[in-house]
Amino acid sequence: MSDDKPDAGGAQTLAPESRHTPSDAGQTAAADVGNIEISFSPGLPSFLANQDISIGFTSYQTGRLYLIGHGIDEKLALHEAVYPQAMGLTGDASRIYLGTLTQIVRMENVLMSGQTANQVHDKVYVPRNLQTTGNVDIHEIGIQENGRIVFVNTRFNCLCEPSLTHSFKPVWKPAFISEIIAEDRCHLNGLAMVNGRPKYVSAAARSNVANGWRDQRDEGGLIIDVESNAIIAEGLSMPHSPRFHDGRVWLLNSGTGELGWLDPADHSFVPLTFFPGFLRGLAFHNDHVFVTLSKPRKGHFEGLALDDRLKEKDQDVWCGVQIVSQSTGEVAQWLRFEGAITELFDICVLPGVRNPISLGPNSAEIRDFLTIEPTAI
């Protein structure tokens, strides 16, 4: 296990010209989130360039989808678009799926290979479908082998698909949940897809009463096998973001601030490394792991071991992204927010993407950004 801290020496601050902030066309524009300072490790732009990737991550607190890439000048480029309560996120070079306060958004990249927008951006993700679910507290999202979306419906304690007629279609619930009801009983939150099917989910507790998970946050957490309904791991602390990668079930034991995996023999949690923040959102690329960190809402992580761990180490709590070695847990690169933004949720890696942008559905830019599908007429 590694307890290495990101080296702040030589940290760079994102220049205003490298940050593309949204402009809203309507009267109900999301208010400016306030002063934000963004710093990052000096090697982050070249790391993204060498890996041939960009990164997307969300903040439900500020209602933003953030896309991080690198420009032709090898400077870091950040784009943000307004999506109310931006949460679960998955995507690739062609499209991005995003869960928001009341909708699931499908964005399509409208540029062909070799095209650029404003001679800078190689991908422009435009919202083409917004499926309204209502406020069901969407958490993580997956795409099934048949192309259908599956998402964690935290408010109703189940996995769902979008419905053509209704708010959602339940497709699975934990065996200990007795009914589909608008009560966050177990705080179902994370989803691992395997071979295009939902395989593992995380929950804060085995509870069948409204908000019953809140009194079990310290060690009530579970990982459940969706196919067998078996609880394969217990005694976790606010687990999030299970992922199946390189033959292991990885997860974030958020209440202790640790990234790790389940031992194949007894399904005990094996920590790899500690992070100075509440963890949600986990992605892999080559031999690196990408996680997002959040600060506490009330000044401290009440009732969680993470609070004591931070005090023991005398570490400042983080909001940002850290990229660590999958083998050692050592921090390779990082990006940090200071100021008005304190909480992030999900993260995804976009392979083969250099400098992407997304147009928010209420942005001024989307009104006149028109593209036409080629036809034979």
C-alpha positions in Angstrom: 0.0 0.0 0.0 1.3 3.5 -0.8 0.6 6.6 1.1 2.5 8.9 -1.2 1.1 12.4 -1.6 1.0 14.3 -4.9 4.0 16.5 -5.1 2.8 20.1 -5.2 6.2 21.4 -6.2 6.0 22.9 -9.7 2.2 22.7 -9.8 0.7 24.6 -12.6 -2.5 26.7 -12.5 -4.9 26.5 -15.4 -4.8 29.7 -17.4 -8.1 31.4 -18.1 -7.7 31.0 -21.9 -7.4 27.2 -21.4 -10.7 27.0 -19.6 -13.9 27.1 -21.7 -16.8 28.0 -19.5 -20.5 27.7 -20.6 -22.7 30.5 -21.7 -26.4 30.0 -21.2 -29.1 31.2 -23.6 -32.0 31.1 -21.2 -33.2 33.0 -18.2 -32.8 30.0 -16.0 -29.1 29.6 -16.5 -27.2 27.9 -13.8 -25.6 30.6 -11.7 -21.9 31.0 -11.8 -20.5 28.6 -9.3 -18.1 31.1 -7.8 -14.4 31.5 -7.7 -12.5 28.3 -8.6 -8.8 27.8 -8.8 -7.6 24.7 -10.8 -4.1 23.4 -10.4 -2.5 20.3 -11.9 0.7 18.3 -12.1 3.2 19.7 -14.6 3.2 16.4 -16.5 -0.5 16.0 -16.9 -0.8 17.5 -20.5 2.0 15.3 -21.8 0.6 12.3 -20.0 -2.7 12.7 -21.7 -0.9 13.2 -25.1 1.3 10.2 -24.7 -1.6 8.0 -23.6 -3.8 9.4 -26.4 -6.7 10.1 -24.1 -8.9 12.7 -22.6 -10.8 12.5 -19.4 -14.5 13.3 -18.5 -15.8 13.8 -15.0 -18.9 15.2 -13.3 -19.9 17.4 -10.4 -23.5 17.2 -9.2 -22.7 20.0 -6.8 -22.0 22.5 -9.5 -24.1 20.8 -12.2 -21.1 20.4 -14.6 -19.7 17.9 -17.1 -16.0 18.6 -17.3 -13.8 17.4 -20.2 -10.0 17.6 -19.9 -7.7 17.3 -22.9 -4.6 18.8 -24.4 -4.1 21.3 -27.1 -1.7 21.3 -30.0 0.5 23.6 -27.9 0.7 20.9 -25.3 -1.2 23.0 -22.8 -4.0 21.5 -20.7 -7.5 22.3 -22.0 -10.6 22.2 -19.8 -14.2 22.4 -21.1 -17.3 22.5 -18.9 -21.0 22.3 -19.8 -24.0 22.8 -17.6 -26.1 19.7 -16.8 -28.1 19.9 -13.6 -26.9 17.4 -10.9 -24.4 15.8 -13.3 -23.8 12.2 -12.0 -23.1 8.9 -13.7 -20.9 9.0 -16.8 -19.7 6.6 -19.5 -18.4 7.3 -22.9 -15.8 6.8 -25.7 -14.7 8.6 -28.8 -18.1 8.4 -30.4 -20.6 9.2 -27.7 -21.1 10.1 -24.0 -23.9 9.1 -21.7 -24.7 11.2 -18.7 -27.2 10.9 -15.8 -28.6 14.2 -14.5 -31.2 15.4 -12.1 -34.2 14.3 -14.2 -32.7 12.9 -17.4 -30.3 10.5 -19.1 -28.5 12.4 -21.9 -26.9 10.8 -24.9 -24.3 13.0 -26.6 -22.9 12.2 -30.1 -19.6 13.3 -31.5 -20.5 15.1 -34.8 -17.0 15.5 -36.2 -15.6 13.0 -38.7 -12.1 11.8 -38.6 -9.7 14.6 -39.5 -12.3 17.4 -38.8 -11.8 20.0 -36.1 -14.0 22.7 -34.6 -12.5 26.1 -34.4 -9.2 24.5 -35.6 -8.8 23.1 -32.1 -11.3 20.5 -31.0 -11.2 17.0 -32.5 -14.5 15.9 -30.8 -17.7 17.9 -30.3 -20.2 16.0 -28.2 -23.8 17.3 -28.9 -26.8 16.1 -26.8 -29.1 14.3 -29.3 -31.4 12.5 -26.9 -32.6 13.5 -23.4 -34.6 10.7 -21.8 -36.7 12.1 -18.9 -36.8 9.9 -15.8 -37.7 12.4 -13.2 -35.7 12.8 -10.0 -34.8 9.1 -9.2 -31.3 10.0 -8.0 -29.5 8.4 -11.0 -26.0 7.2 -9.9 -23.8 5.1 -12.2 -24.7 4.1 -15.8 -23.8 1.2 -18.1 -24.4 0.2 -21.7 -25.5 -3.3 -22.3 -24.5 -5.6 -25.2 -27.8 -4.9 -26.9 -27.1 -1.1 -26.7 -29.7 -0.4 -24.1 -28.8 1.8 -21.1 -28.9 0.4 -17.6 -28.6 2.7 -14.6 -28.6 2.7 -10.8 -31.9 4.1 -9.5 -30.8 5.0 -6.0 -34.1 6.5 -4.9 -36.0 3.3 -5.8 -33.2 0.8 -4.8 -32.9 -0.9 -8.2 -31.3 -1.2 -11.6 -33.4 0.2 -14.4 -33.7 0.7 -18.1 -35.3 3.8 -19.7 -38.9 3.3 -20.6 -40.6 4.7 -23.7 -43.7 5.5 -21.7 -42.9 5.7 -18.1 -40.1 7.1 -15.9 -38.2 3.9 -15.8 -38.4 0.1 -16.1 -37.0 -1.8 -13.1 -34.9 -4.8 -14.2 -33.3 -5.9 -10.9 -33.3 -5.2 -7.2 -31.4 -6.7 -4.2 -33.2 -9.7 -2.7 -33.5 -7.9 0.7 -35.4 -5.0 -0.8 -39.1 -5.9 -0.6 -40.7 -3.5 -3.0 -40.0 -0.8 -5.7 -40.7 2.3 -3.6 -39.4 5.8 -3.5 -37.3 5.3 -0.4 -33.5 5.3 -0.5 -33.2 2.2 1.8 -29.8 0.7 1.0 -28.1 3.5 -1.0 -27.5 1.4 -4.1 -24.9 3.5 -6.0 -22.3 1.7 -8.1 -22.4 -0.6 -11.2 -19.8 -2.9 -12.8 -20.5 -4.1 -16.3 -19.0 -7.4 -17.5 -19.3 -8.5 -21.1 -22.1 -6.0 -21.7 -24.2 -7.1 -18.7 -24.6 -5.7 -15.2 -22.6 -7.9 -12.9 -21.8 -6.2 -9.6 -23.4 -3.4 -7.6 -22.4 -1.6 -4.5 -24.7 -0.5 -1.6 -24.1 1.3 1.6 -26.0 -1.2 3.8 -28.3 -4.2 3.8 -31.4 -2.2 4.8 -35.0 -2.5 3.9 -36.3 0.7 5.6 -36.1 4.3 4.4 -32.7 5.8 5.0 -31.7 2.8 7.1 -28.3 2.8 5.5 -27.3 6.0 7.2 -26.7 4.4 10.5 -24.5 1.7 9.0 -22.2 3.9 6.9 -19.0 2.9 8.8 -19.1 -0.9 8.1 -22.4 -1.9 6.6 -21.4 -1.7 2.9 -21.9 -4.5 0.4 -20.9 -5.8 -3.0 -23.7 -7.9 -4.7 -23.5 -10.2 -7.6 -26.4 -9.2 -9.8 -26.7 -12.5 -11.6 -26.8 -14.7 -8.5 -28.2 -12.2 -6.0 -25.4 -13.3 -3.7 -23.7 -10.7 -1.4 -20.1 -11.4 -2.1 -18.5 -8.9 0.2 -19.7 -7.2 3.5 -18.2 -5.0 6.2 -17.2 -2.3 3.8 -17.5 1.5 4.4 -19.7 3.4 1.9 -18.4 1.4 -1.1 -18.7 3.0 -4.6 -17.8 2.3 -8.2 -17.2 -1.5 -8.5 -15.3 -2.4 -11.6 -14.2 -5.7 -13.1 -10.7 -5.2 -14.5 -7.7 -7.6 -15.1 -9.6 -10.5 -13.5 -10.3 -8.6 -10.2 -13.3 -6.8 -8.7 -12.0 -3.4 -7.9 -13.9 -0.8 -5.8 -13.6 2.3 -3.8 -14.0 1.8 0.0 -15.0 5.5 0.3 -15.5 5.6 4.0 -11.9 4.7 4.6 -10.5 6.6 1.6 -9.1 3.5 -0.1 -8.9 2.0 -3.5 -8.5 -1.8 -3.7 -9.9 -5.1 -4.8 -11.7 -8.2 -3.5 -9.5 -11.2 -2.7 -10.6 -14.0 -5.0 -10.3 -16.5 -2.2 -12.5 -15.0 0.5 -13.7 -11.7 -1.1 -12.0 -9.7 1.7 -11.1 -6.1 0.7 -7.4 -5.7 -0.2 -6.5 -2.0 -0.2 -3.9 -0.7 -2.7 -3.6 3.0 -1.6 -5.2 5.8 0.4 -6.6 9.0 -0.9 -7.2 12.3 1.0 -10.8 12.6 0.1 -14.2 10.8 -0.3 -13.9 8.6 -3.4 -16.5 8.2 -6.1 -15.8 7.4 -9.7 -13.3 4.9 -11.0 -11.8 4.2 -14.4 -8.8 2.3 -15.8 -6.5 2.8 -18.8 -3.4 0.8 -19.5 -1.6 0.5 -16.2 -3.2 3.6 -14.6 -6.2 4.1 -12.3 -8.3 7.3 -12.4 -10.4 8.4 -9.4 -12.2 11.5 -8.3 -12.0 12.9 -4.7 -14.4 15.1 -2.8 -14.4 17.2 0.3 -16.9 16.7 3.2 -20.1 18.6 3.1 -20.0 19.6 6.8 -16.3 20.2 7.4 -15.6 16.6 8.3 -16.5 13.0 7.4 -18.7 12.4 10.4 -18.7 8.8 11.6 -16.2 7.5 9.0 -12.7 6.2 9.4 -11.6 8.5 6.7 -11.9 11.4 9.1 -9.5 9.8 11.6 -7.1 8.8 8.9 -6.8 12.3 7.6 -6.2 13.6 11.1 -3.5 11.0 11.7 -1.7 11.8 8.5 -2.3 15.6 8.9 -3.4 15.8 5.3 -5.5 18.4 3.6 -8.7 17.0 2.1 -8.9 17.1 -1.6 -11.4 17.8 -4.4 -10.0 16.7 -7.7 -8.7 13.9 -9.9 -5.8 11.6 -9.1 -4.2 9.2 -11.5 -2.2 6.4 -9.8 -0.2 3.4 -10.8 -2.3 0.2 -10.9 0.6 -1.8 -9.5 2.0 0.4 -6.8 -0.7 3.0 -6.0 1.8 5.8 -6.4 0.4 9.1 -7.7 1.4 9.7 -11.3 -0.6 12.8 -12.2 -3.3 15.0 -10.6 -5.7 17.9 -11.0 -7.1 19.8 -8.0 -10.0 22.2 -7.4 -9.9 24.9 -4.8 -12.7 27.3 -4.0 -16.4 26.9 -4.7 -16.4 23.4 -6.1 -15.9 20.7 -3.4 -17.6 17.5 -4.7 -17.2 15.3 -7.8 -18.9 12.1 -8.7 -17.9 10.0 -11.7 -15.1 9.8 -14.2 -14.4 8.1 -17.6 -11.5 7.9 -20.0 -12.0 8.8 -23.6 -9.4 6.9 -25.7 -8.3 8.4 -29.0 -9.6 11.9 -28.0 -7.3 14.9 -27.9 -9.3 18.1 -27.1 -13.0 17.5 -26.7 -15.9 19.9 -26.0 -19.6 19.4 -25.2 -22.4 21.7 -25.9 -24.9 22.0 -23.0 -28.6 21.7 -24.0 -29.3 25.3 -22.9 -26.0 26.8 -24.1 -26.0 29.7 -26.5 -23.6 27.8 -28.8 -26.0 24.9 -29.4 -28.7 27.2 -31.1 -26.5 27.7 -34.2 -24.3 24.7 -34.2 -26.0 22.8 -37.0 -24.8 19.7 -38.7 -26.5 17.7 -41.6 -26.3 14.0 -42.0 -25.0 13.2 -45.6 -27.6 11.7 -47.9 -27.9 10.7 -51.5 -30.3 13.5 -52.5 
